[in-house]
C-alpha cells in the first residue's frame, strides 16, 4: 500500500497496479477523488454512475463530463465509465 499526503493531515492510501472502482455523481467530492485516482493509481479505473430521471439526469450528464475531462487531462486510456440507467 502507498500513501500520498495531499495536505497536512490529509492522506490518500491506495494499492498500486490494482484495478479500482469509484462512483462518480458529477459533484466536486467524487470529481476530486477521481482526479487523485487518475494521478496516483497506476491500475485501471472503473467509474460507475447511476442515471436517474430525477433532475432529468443532470447529475449523470455532469458525471460524464467530469470523467471525460479527467481522462483526457490525465492522458489515461484505462478509465472505463459505466453508466447504469
Secondary structure as the mmCIF struct_conf table of DSSP 4:
data_model
#
loop_
_struct_conf.conf_type_id
_struct_conf.id
_struct_conf.beg_label_comp_id
_struct_conf.beg_label_asym_id
_struct_conf.beg_label_seq_id
_struct_conf.end_label_comp_id
_struct_conf.end_label_asym_id
_struct_conf.end_label_seq_id
STRN STRN1 UNK A 2 UNK A 7
TURN_TY1_P TURN_TY1_P1 UNK A 8 UNK A 9
STRN STRN2 UNK A 10 UNK A 14
TURN_TY1_P TURN_TY1_P2 UNK A 16 UNK A 17
STRN STRN3 UNK A 20 UNK A 23
BEND BEND1 UNK A 26 UNK A 27
HELX_RH_AL_P HELX_RH_AL_P1 UNK A 28 UNK A 40
BEND BEND2 UNK A 43 UNK A 43
STRN STRN4 UNK A 45 UNK A 50
TURN_TY1_P TURN_TY1_P3 UNK A 53 UNK A 53
HELX_RH_3T_P HELX_RH_3T_P1 UNK A 54 UNK A 57
HELX_RH_AL_P HELX_RH_AL_P2 UNK A 58 UNK A 74
TURN_TY1_P TURN_TY1_P4 UNK A 75 UNK A 75
BEND BEND3 UNK A 77 UNK A 77
STRN STRN5 UNK A 79 UNK A 84
#
